[in-house]
Structure formats: C-alpha cells, structure tokens
Amino acid sequence: MALRETISRIFVACAAIGLLGAGVRYVSQLEVTGFTVDGHNRATTVAVRHLADVREGERLVTLDLDKIVESVVRHPWVKDAEVSRYLDGTVTIRVEEHNPVMLLSHSGLFHVSDEGAIFVRARSEDLNYPILTGVESHLIEEYPVVAQKIIDDALEIFSHVVSQGVVEENALSEIHFDEDLGFDLLLNNRTRLRFGLRSPEVQVTRLRAMLVSGLELSTPQDVDLDLDGMAIATPFSL
C-alpha cells in the first residue's frame, strides 16, 4: 500500500512539473498584442508609444520594463511612469504628469510644477499662470541649489495666500524676487503685496487681519507686510 501511494505521488508530482513546464513555455511564447496609455493629458498617446518603443509581436517576457520607464519619463510633461504587462498580450503604461502652477522667467518662460520642478518651456497658448521673476539665469545655471530654494519659497507663499483665501489664484499676476528685499506679489489690478523674506505664515496672518478690518484688495494699492510689528496699505494715486 505504501509503495502504491509513493508511486501515485511521484506521478502527481511529475504531472505538476509537466504542467508547470508547459505553462512556462506558454508564457515565454506570448507576444505583445496591444498597447494602452493611462493617466496622460499633456503627453499624447502617440508620444508615449514612440518613447516606449514597444512593438506588437515582441516577446512579452523579454520587455525591459525599467528601460521603458526610463524612456517614457524623457517626455517633458511626464513626472513618472509605471508599466504593466498581461497574459492577454497587452501592455499598459500609466503616466503621472507634472502639475504646472507657475511660470518662471528664465531665458523665456518655463513651467514650474507644484513640487518646484522646472520642466518645459511654456507655449503662447498656455500662459495663464503667475510668473516668478527676478531669478537670474546665471543663478539657475551656476547656483542651482540657491535658485531652487527661491522657487520653493515662492511656491510656499503662493500656496499660503491661495489656500488661506486672502488672494484669488486667478488674481495673482506675478511673484517677484529681489535678493535684498525678498518677495513681492503683484495682482492683476497692480496691487503690490510686499512679503519680504519673512515667514509667509506671518505675512498671511497680517494680511488676513487687514482684510477683516476692511482692506479692499480690489482697489490698487501698495501693501507693505514686511515691517516690524505692523503693516501699511497705501492706495495708488489715480
């Protein structure tokens, strides 16, 4: 009886190994039959497929997924990518694009993402963002760490004024940096908010208090928040 059970188990094991081997051979012969791109908006399907260079008829198991990702993120709008392959032969690339929130004046205008990445030159039909000025090109090229800190600080100020509701996002025209005076925010109606180099939280708190007290930013004026213990609003002369 024991011998019969042993022989039976051997046959089962051999059958399983045979099925496994057949499965491996089947998978190894699978070819790419389709290609899809998900999560894209600015990066077109054609552009992503071109960069990925995955062709129908290629062996599915021999695809170099890391190389595909490395190629796809060369697209200026693509922040990251992920590749999946399926037993029906389809390959899917999911892309994560940069989220533009600002333009940087630097030998032209470049998009800046919400994470501070300078990633592509802006086109004339896509300029509806506040512009960061005053960051000299030589600073970006020679001292990129310093330039990045200025960009990050500008984004922090922008985030604070918008999230706290003290300035409407579409009302902000420019964020200007001066190495001596710090940051100024310019609104579409010419109003200037002088933030300086202080913490944006402190300046936004001051500005909110002034708004509660009756300050109307719809009236063009100079609002200096960069004073010790006070803030002054001076309407512009008509």
C-alpha positions in Angstrom: 0.0 0.0 0.0 2.8 2.4 0.9 4.6 1.7 -2.3 1.4 2.3 -4.3 0.9 5.7 -2.6 4.5 6.6 -3.2 4.3 5.8 -6.9 1.0 7.8 -7.1 2.6 10.8 -5.5 5.5 10.6 -7.9 3.1 10.6 -10.9 1.2 13.6 -9.4 4.5 15.5 -9.0 5.6 14.7 -12.5 2.3 15.8 -13.9 2.6 19.0 -11.9 6.1 19.6 -13.2 5.0 18.9 -16.7 2.1 21.4 -16.4 4.4 23.9 -14.9 6.9 23.5 -17.7 4.1 23.8 -20.3 2.9 26.9 -18.5 6.4 28.4 -18.6 6.7 27.6 -22.3 3.3 29.2 -23.0 4.2 32.4 -21.2 7.6 32.6 -22.8 5.9 32.5 -26.2 3.4 35.2 -25.5 3.7 38.3 -27.8 2.6 41.9 -27.4 -0.8 42.3 -29.0 -1.9 45.7 -27.7 -0.7 48.9 -26.0 -2.6 51.4 -23.9 -1.6 54.6 -22.1 -3.4 55.8 -19.0 -3.2 58.9 -16.8 -2.0 61.2 -19.6 -3.2 64.6 -20.6 -0.4 66.7 -22.0 1.7 63.8 -23.1 -0.1 62.3 -26.1 -0.6 58.5 -26.6 1.5 58.8 -29.8 4.4 60.4 -28.0 4.3 57.9 -25.1 4.2 55.0 -27.5 7.0 56.4 -29.5 9.2 56.8 -26.5 8.3 53.4 -25.1 9.2 51.8 -28.4 7.1 48.7 -27.7 6.0 46.9 -30.8 3.3 44.3 -31.5 4.8 40.9 -32.0 7.6 41.4 -29.4 8.0 38.7 -26.8 6.1 39.8 -23.7 8.6 38.3 -21.2 11.6 39.9 -22.8 10.4 43.5 -22.4 12.8 45.6 -20.3 10.3 47.4 -18.1 12.9 49.7 -16.4 14.2 50.8 -19.8 10.6 51.6 -21.0 10.0 53.7 -17.9 13.4 55.5 -18.4 12.4 56.3 -21.9 8.9 57.5 -21.2 10.0 59.9 -18.5 12.1 61.7 -21.1 8.8 63.3 -22.1 8.9 66.8 -20.5 5.4 66.5 -19.1 5.9 63.1 -17.6 7.0 63.0 -14.0 6.9 59.2 -13.5 5.6 56.1 -15.2 4.7 52.5 -14.5 4.5 49.6 -16.9 2.3 46.5 -16.6 2.0 43.5 -18.9 -0.8 41.0 -19.0 -1.3 37.4 -20.2 -3.6 38.6 -23.0 -0.6 40.3 -24.6 -1.5 43.8 -23.7 1.0 46.3 -22.2 -0.3 49.3 -20.2 1.8 52.4 -19.3 0.4 54.6 -16.6 2.0 58.0 -16.5 2.0 60.7 -13.8 2.3 64.2 -15.3 3.8 67.3 -13.7 1.1 69.7 -12.3 2.0 73.2 -13.5 1.2 76.0 -11.1 3.6 78.8 -12.0 5.8 80.1 -14.8 9.5 81.0 -14.4 11.0 83.9 -16.3 14.3 82.4 -17.4 15.5 82.9 -21.0 11.9 82.8 -21.8 9.0 81.3 -19.8 9.2 77.8 -18.3 6.5 75.8 -16.5 7.2 75.1 -12.8 5.4 72.2 -11.1 3.7 72.2 -7.7 6.9 70.4 -6.5 9.2 73.0 -7.8 10.4 71.3 -10.9 11.3 73.4 -14.0 10.2 71.0 -16.7 9.2 72.6 -20.1 9.2 75.9 -22.0 5.7 77.4 -22.0 3.9 78.0 -25.2 2.0 81.1 -26.1 -1.4 79.5 -25.6 -0.5 78.2 -22.1 0.5 81.2 -20.1 -2.4 81.5 -17.6 -0.2 81.2 -14.5 1.5 83.6 -12.2 5.1 84.4 -13.3 8.1 84.2 -11.0 10.5 86.9 -11.9 13.8 88.1 -10.5 15.6 84.7 -10.5 18.5 85.5 -12.8 19.5 82.9 -15.4 23.1 82.9 -14.2 21.8 81.9 -10.7 19.9 79.0 -12.1 22.9 77.8 -14.1 25.7 78.5 -11.6 24.0 78.1 -8.3 21.0 75.7 -8.9 20.6 74.9 -5.2 20.1 78.6 -4.3 17.7 79.1 -7.3 15.7 76.0 -6.2 15.3 77.5 -2.7 13.9 80.7 -4.2 11.5 78.7 -6.3 10.4 76.6 -3.4 9.9 79.7 -1.2 7.8 81.4 -4.0 5.6 78.2 -4.2 5.2 78.3 -0.4 4.0 81.9 -0.5 1.7 81.2 -3.4 0.2 78.1 -1.6 -0.4 80.1 1.6 -2.2 83.1 0.0 -4.4 80.9 -2.1 -5.2 78.2 0.4 -6.0 80.8 3.1 -8.3 82.6 0.7 -6.6 86.0 1.0 -5.9 86.2 -2.7 -7.8 84.5 -5.6 -5.5 82.3 -7.7 -6.6 84.0 -10.9 -6.0 87.5 -9.4 -2.2 86.9 -8.9 -0.1 88.0 -11.9 3.5 87.9 -10.7 5.7 86.9 -7.8 8.9 89.0 -7.9 12.1 88.1 -6.0 14.7 90.7 -5.1 17.8 89.4 -3.4 17.8 92.4 -1.0 14.1 93.0 -0.4 12.7 89.5 -0.8 9.3 88.7 -2.4 6.6 90.9 -3.8 3.2 89.7 -5.1 1.6 91.7 -7.9 -2.1 91.3 -8.6 -3.8 91.9 -11.9 -5.0 95.3 -10.8 -1.5 96.5 -10.0 -1.8 95.9 -6.2 1.5 95.0 -4.7 1.8 92.9 -1.6 5.3 93.2 -0.1 6.1 89.9 1.7 9.9 90.4 2.0 11.9 87.5 3.4 9.7 86.7 6.4 7.7 83.6 7.0 4.7 83.5 4.7 2.5 82.3 7.6 3.2 85.6 9.5 2.6 87.7 6.5 -0.6 86.0 5.5 -1.9 86.4 9.1 -1.2 90.1 8.9 -2.9 90.4 5.6 -5.9 88.4 6.8 -6.2 90.8 9.8 -6.2 93.8 7.4 -8.8 92.3 5.2 -11.1 91.6 8.2 -10.5 95.3 9.2 -11.8 96.5 5.8 -8.9 96.4 3.4 -10.1 96.0 -0.2 -7.5 94.5 -2.5 -9.8 95.3 -5.4 -8.5 98.9 -5.0 -5.0 99.2 -6.5 -2.6 99.9 -3.6 0.8 99.1 -2.1 0.5 96.8 1.0 3.8 96.5 2.9 3.6 93.5 5.2 7.4 93.5 5.7 7.5 95.8 8.7 8.3 95.1 12.3 5.1 94.7 14.2 2.9 96.4 11.6 1.7 96.6 8.0 0.8 99.6 5.9 -1.6 99.9 2.9 -1.1 102.9 0.6 -3.7 103.4 -2.2 -2.2 104.3 -5.6 -2.9 107.8 -6.9 -5.3 107.8 -9.8 
